[in-house]
Amino acid sequence: MLFELIDWLEKTYQPPGFSAFAFITTRSAIAAAMALFISLLIGHRIIKWLERMQLRETIRDDIGLDSHLGKAHTPTMGGVIILLAVLIPSLLWMPMDSIYTWMIILVTFILGVVGFADDYIKVVKKDKSGLSGKLKVAGQVFVGLLLGCTLYFWPEFEQFNTLSTVPFLKNVTIDYAFFGEAFGWLIYIPVAVFVITATSNATNLTDGLDGLAAGTSAIAGLILGIFAYISGRTDFSNFLDIIYLPGAGELTIFCASLVGGCMGFLWYNTHPAEVFMGDTGSLALGGAFGAIALMIHKELLLPIVCGIFFVETLSVIIQTTYYKYTRKKYNVGRRVFLMAPIHHHFEKKGWSEPKIVVRFWILAVLLGIISLLTLKLR
């Protein structure tokens, strides 16, 4: 909205310096700084409000980690801080006539509402189970359907709506229209639903240690922002042999806001955390990652860009599957990890919480570098 006003002033009165706002890099930098400032400014006030309302984390007694029992009095639902810090700068600095703007805003907001409902039931209604699994998945599926249908049927995307870039392979794309163009939606839309649901839940599983989800989200947001920027430029996309997507570069502004918002949230979320993001933040962030990857046709790169989230989810799947298999075969369930998700495995091994988090951040940076290398190692 602010971008439109400045654009109008620049075209009408041509004040000096206003032309700089036409550049995505300028608006991205301002959005990141604004998101950081908003999260720092309102973070303390929201935490105090959460404390007054006694909206505190509910810790399960059977979790098996005594160090987590002391977190029962820590305010949760802090994802509201992230949502405000991300959405406000995005709405101010992204163009309102872009379909990319409204898609990413809607995905983030709707999943934030789903997460908020889950947190509300847990901390206000005192129901540790939170929002029922069916309702939570229904919200994620709805968002996936909304995004998938838009990306497939919107006229602006008709030329490349079923294509996806294959990492490490030059001039190779996957076309989801296996059975012809008329039936491409039968494959693509379910893929979109799966990606949104998977990334949203994966980020939620990662949010188990102070600063872990926020830090790794900032890193993933930065990498996806770089991909969005080069995808929206003809010179970079042609040079790197990736799909050119007119207008996709505007997603860089959202990614910059996400990075700034997460970094500001880390001010209060690092160990020992003053607030937790809760499902309000984790579901929204995860859904945003999936949506951005789908919009820039890089969803096959998500297991690398969001590699920490992927490994966390994989550890839960392995643990659950092996436990059920051994219980059925030997009548006694056995485990691969001491505890899942895998960050709890390292806690059980005696690693301190800050050590686990920082090492996971380092791995996330390494995975981000590998993701960027796929642009040239093709």
Secondary structure, DSSP 8 states (H G I E B T S, - for coil): -HHHHHHHHHHHH--TTGGGGGSHHHHHHHHHHHHHHHHHHHHHHHHHHHHHTT-B----TTS--HHHHGGGGSB--THHHHHHHHHHHHHHHS-TT-HHHHHHHHHHHHHHHHHHHHHHHHHTS--TT-S-HHHHHHHHHHHHHHHHHHHHH-GGGGGGTTEEE-TT-TT-EEES-TT-GGGHHHHHHHHHHHHHHHHHHHHHHHTTSTTHHHHHHHHHHHHHHHHHHHHT-HHHHHHTT----TTGGGHHHHHHHHHHHHHHHHHHHSSS-S---HHHHHHHHHHHHHHHHHHTT-GGGHHHHTHHHHHHHHHHHHHHHHHHHHHHHHSS---SSSSSSHHHHHHHTT--HHHHHHHHHHHHHHHHHHHHHTTT--
